Amino acid sequence: MTHPFLDLAPLTAARFAAIERRVAGLLSTEQDVVVMQGEALLPLEGCIRGGARPGSTALNIVTGPYGQTFGNWLRDCGAEVVDLAVPFHSAVTAEQVRQALTEHPEIDFVSLVHAEAATGNTNPVAEIGEAVRAHGALFMVDAVASVGAEPLLVDAWGVDLCVIGAQKAMGGPAGVSAVSVSARAWERMAANPRAPRQSYLSLLDWKARWIDGGRKALPHAPAQLEMLALDACLERIEADGLDTVMARHASAAAATRAGATALGGGLEPYVHDARDAAPVATTLRTPAGVDAAELVAHALAADPSLPLIAGGGALSKEMIRVNHYGMDATRDAVLSSLAALGAALADAGRDTDTEAARKAVVETWPIS
Ligand SMILES: *Cc1c(COP(=O)(O)O)cnc(C)c1O
């Protein structure tokens, strides 16, 4: 018996290359784009292991848990690492980056997370890119949580390695991901004897076996279902219009922030300044004495389909995330999420005003 997930015609090299061109369009880049056959951690680790080596010095900007992971990989590659960490409730500034680069002129690699879904903050990549370019270092950006939610202009911002995944604002699959690679980044990796080769982590393998051959023959059997899902999600974003999709995420974040503040009960935006808040997910701080994981479990018991999750690790006690991923970036999802949190807070004995929250959401995000 045939099945819609099975018995598919093989995914051709031409189709694979067309999907890569579509991703390049989404990133506003003329650089090479490689669609990697694994979750976004694959190109992220591939970029770091390709770009860093003993003798190199990396500036690792830490604004959340992913930045911490990058620091560990960079050290594992033998690079000297300068960590620039800021509190998770804020964003790094271009001035802080400039200062670090001035203090450590030997820095030749900079890693930055654009938006952190795990903490709900977003960083000013355009301004930071200017500082990094002026210094001459290679600039790697993790844009998994920003792509589709906020502007991402790879070439204009001078990003040498930009990694995306489709599972957040793009509303697509998690099993494949993509990276754009500048000519400078290819040169750096080619000159790095420690860069992965003949390895699943190797970007250079894809260059040698796929790009340099004119994208005529795929080096391995592609993750066919995930590639079809990625293509479908790119097509949907193009049909809706990227600006419309980003505007939905921005509105969802602004409305959640306003609604949570109006809800009361001690709930507060986790990211202090609205300018630093990521459109992809809004993080909220629970009042002292209210465990965020318990509150979320209570809210989800009433409606398991709500895009709510407690913060990871130690943050699970004090942080709630309202995810505005793709199709969850709707006013209805915001309204029901806040209503559920209000009810859960009320059950925990807190004073909340669900009606005020509803009003604030509707005023912030009017829909005709
Ligand atoms: C979500 C995300 C990733 C991908 O990780 P998963 O948790 O496996 O989806 C990578 N980087 C950032 C900044 C992210 O927010």
The ligand as a MOL file (V3000), in Angstrom:
LIG
                    3D

  0  0  0     0  0            999 V3000
M  V30 BEGIN CTAB
M  V30 COUNTS 15 15 0 0 0
M  V30 BEGIN ATOM
M  V30 1 C 16.2280 27.0340 18.8910 0
M  V30 2 C 17.5800 27.4860 18.6870 0
M  V30 3 C 18.5290 26.6510 18.1180 0
M  V30 4 C 18.2180 25.2500 17.6830 0
M  V30 5 O 18.0460 24.4400 18.7770 0
M  V30 6 P 16.8050 23.4920 19.0950 0
M  V30 7 O 16.5400 23.7190 20.5470 0
M  V30 8 O 17.2880 22.1370 18.8140 0
M  V30 9 O 15.6610 23.9010 18.2420 0
M  V30 10 C 19.8010 27.1580 17.9440 0
M  V30 11 N 20.1260 28.4040 18.3170 0
M  V30 12 C 19.2210 29.2360 18.8640 0
M  V30 13 C 19.6340 30.6120 19.2630 0
M  V30 14 C 17.9300 28.8050 19.0790 0
M  V30 15 O 17.0420 29.6320 19.6580 0
M  V30 END ATOM
M  V30 BEGIN BOND
M  V30 1 1 1 2
M  V30 2 1 2 3
M  V30 3 2 2 14
M  V30 4 1 3 4
M  V30 5 2 3 10
M  V30 6 1 4 5
M  V30 7 1 5 6
M  V30 8 2 6 7
M  V30 9 1 6 8
M  V30 10 1 6 9
M  V30 11 1 10 11
M  V30 12 2 11 12
M  V30 13 1 12 13
M  V30 14 1 12 14
M  V30 15 1 14 15
M  V30 END BOND
M  V30 END CTAB
M  END
